[in-house]
Amino acid sequence: MSTDRHGAAAMRLLLTNLHFARPDDLPALLTAAGKELGAADTVIYLVDYDQVLLVPMTESGPGDRVLTVEGTMAGRAFSDVQLLHSTGGEGGTSVWAPLLDGTDRLGVI
């Protein structure tokens, strides 16, 4: 399947399901869309009220792998509102995308 078809399948999945989704449904929906795009893992990180920590939102609630905004790639993507890529030690690539509601920064994916 071509990249365009993967992207179209991911968008179709999101557009079909997001309209009636509850906040608790978002991690599973995003994981499914990520798999359509070939991602090994997709995680939503929401910023805390003080905008110091990025807390993972998992299907079972807040996750344990909390990241700081300062000094991390995720934090830089959040602060600078830009898409960032980093290469891991196992040859994989991490993509950090800011999560916005209009102009309000909510976190990163």
PEMO-V630652 format. One record per residue. N is the residue number from 1. PHI is phi in whole degrees, -180 to 180 (999 if undefined). BURIAL is b if it has 9 or more other C-alpha atoms within 8 Angstrom, else e. D_CENTER is the distance of its C-alpha to the mean C-alpha in Angstrom with 1 decimal. Layout:
n: [N | N]
phi: [PHI | PHI]
burial: [BURIAL | BURIAL]
d_center: [D_CENTER | D_CENTER]
This chain:
n: [1 | 2 | 3 | 4 | 5 | 6 | 7 | 8 | 9 | 10 | 11 | 12 | 13 | 14 | 15 | 16 | 17 | 18 | 19 | 20 | 21 | 22 | 23 | 24 | 25 | 26 | 27 | 28 | 29 | 30 | 31 | 32 | 33 | 34 | 35 | 36 | 37 | 38 | 39 | 40 | 41 | 42 | 43 | 44 | 45 | 46 | 47 | 48 | 49 | 50 | 51 | 52 | 53 | 54 | 55 | 56 | 57 | 58 | 59 | 60 | 61 | 62 | 63 | 64 | 65 | 66 | 67 | 68 | 69 | 70 | 71 | 72 | 73 | 74 | 75 | 76 | 77 | 78 | 79 | 80 | 81 | 82 | 83 | 84 | 85 | 86 | 87 | 88 | 89 | 90 | 91 | 92 | 93 | 94 | 95 | 96 | 97 | 98 | 99 | 100 | 101 | 102 | 103 | 104 | 105 | 106 | 107 | 108 | 109]
phi: [999 | -73 | -59 | -62 | -68 | -62 | -63 | -65 | -65 | -66 | -64 | -61 | -61 | -66 | -66 | -70 | -104 | -70 | -58 | -106 | -73 | -90 | -53 | -67 | -83 | -61 | -58 | -68 | -64 | -67 | -62 | -64 | -65 | -61 | -64 | -60 | -91 | 92 | -78 | -74 | -153 | -134 | -132 | -94 | -113 | -100 | -80 | -78 | -60 | -82 | 56 | -113 | -121 | -111 | -105 | -70 | -104 | -111 | -61 | -100 | 116 | -60 | -88 | -89 | -86 | -76 | -113 | -90 | -71 | -80 | 88 | -127 | -62 | -61 | -65 | -68 | -62 | -66 | -66 | -88 | 50 | -145 | -77 | -126 | -120 | -139 | -99 | -88 | -67 | -96 | 86 | -83 | -119 | -102 | -118 | -110 | -119 | -65 | -107 | -122 | -124 | 70 | -104 | -82 | -83 | -103 | 163 | -141 | -117]
burial: [e | e | e | e | e | b | b | e | b | b | b | e | b | b | e | e | b | b | e | e | b | e | e | e | b | b | b | e | b | b | b | b | b | b | b | b | b | e | e | e | e | b | b | b | b | b | b | b | e | e | e | b | b | b | b | b | b | b | e | e | e | e | b | e | e | b | b | b | b | e | e | b | b | b | b | b | b | b | e | e | b | e | b | b | e | e | e | e | e | e | e | e | e | e | e | b | b | b | b | b | e | e | e | e | b | b | b | b | b]
d_center: [23.1 | 22.4 | 19.1 | 19.9 | 20.5 | 17.2 | 15.5 | 17.9 | 17.4 | 13.7 | 14.5 | 17.4 | 15.6 | 13.3 | 16.3 | 18.6 | 16.7 | 14.8 | 18.2 | 19.4 | 16.3 | 16.6 | 13.8 | 14.3 | 13.7 | 10.1 | 8.7 | 11.4 | 11.0 | 7.4 | 8.8 | 11.9 | 10.6 | 9.0 | 12.5 | 14.2 | 12.9 | 14.0 | 10.9 | 12.3 | 9.3 | 5.8 | 4.7 | 4.0 | 6.5 | 9.1 | 12.0 | 15.4 | 18.4 | 19.8 | 16.7 | 17.4 | 14.9 | 11.2 | 11.4 | 9.1 | 9.4 | 10.9 | 13.4 | 16.2 | 15.1 | 14.0 | 13.5 | 15.7 | 13.7 | 13.7 | 13.2 | 15.4 | 14.7 | 17.9 | 18.3 | 14.8 | 12.9 | 9.8 | 12.5 | 13.9 | 11.1 | 11.0 | 14.8 | 15.6 | 13.1 | 12.8 | 10.9 | 11.9 | 12.8 | 14.4 | 16.6 | 17.0 | 20.5 | 20.3 | 19.9 | 16.2 | 13.8 | 10.5 | 8.6 | 7.0 | 6.4 | 7.7 | 7.2 | 10.8 | 13.6 | 16.3 | 16.9 | 15.6 | 12.7 | 10.7 | 8.1 | 5.2 | 1.5]
